[in-house]
Amino acid sequence: MTYVEVTVLYFAKSSELAGTREELLTLPAQLTSLELWHAIVQKHPRLESIQEQIVLAVEQQYVELGQQVVCLRHGDEVAVVPPLSGG
């Protein structure tokens, strides 16, 4: 299995729960979006409380949590985006 280093960005509530706004994680180069989320939650278990509300974005492309295969490259950005309110 090939692994890559990606930058995970945390926004709003996810940043509070993770205790950071940005970090490097080493992850499999190919995994499902749900496996990607579980890898992030394994590092920051408090994020599990917002799983039903978040959206992931890989290289600024939204990814629905589920069985969708995500191909990561070294240096990619993965964003954890909770729902934003506003008008």
N, C-alpha and C positions, 0 to 999 in steps of 0.2 A: 504494500500500500504506500502511495506517495503522500507526503505531508507538505503543507505550505504554511508560511507565516502570513497572517492577515491582520489588519488593524480593525478592531471592533470599536465602533463609536456608540456611545450611550447618550440618549437625549431625554430631557424632562424627567419623568418619574423613573425611567429605567436607570438614569444616572444616579438618582438618589439611592435606589435599591442596590445598585452594583457598587456604589461608593467610589466611582470613577467616571470620567467622561470618555476615556480612550485607553485602550491597551492592546498589546500584541498577543495573539493566540496562535498556537500551532495546531492546525486542523487537517483532516484528510482532504485531499484535493478534490475528491468527489464524494458527495453524501447527499442525503435528502434534506430538504429545508427543515423538516422536523428534527432530524439528527443534528443539524447545525444548531438549532435552538436548544436542544438538550445538552450539547457540548457547552454552550454559553451558560445555561442554568446550572450545570454541574460546577462551574467555577463560581457562580453567584446564585446560590439557591433561593435567595429572596425574590429573584425575578420571576419565579414560578407563579407568584400571586397575580401577575399581570399578563399571563400567557394568552388569555382569551382576548386581550385588548391590543396586543402589539402587532406590528408589521415589521418584517425584516426587509432590508434593501441590500443588495449586493451590487457594488459598483453603480449605485443610484438607480437600480432597477428593483421595483418591489417584487417580493417573493412571498407567495402565500404559504403558510405553514401546512405541511402535509408531505406527500410522497414525491413532490417535484424534485428532480435531481438538480443539484447545484454543483457547478464546476468552478472551483476556486483556483486562482493563480497567486503565486507569491506576490505580496504587496497589495492585494485587493482590499477594498474597504467594505466592511459589513456594518450596517447601521441597525440599531435596535430602536424602533420608533414607536412610542406609545401614542394613543390617540391625542390629537391636539384640539383644544377648544379655541373658539374665536369666532369672529364674525366678518 
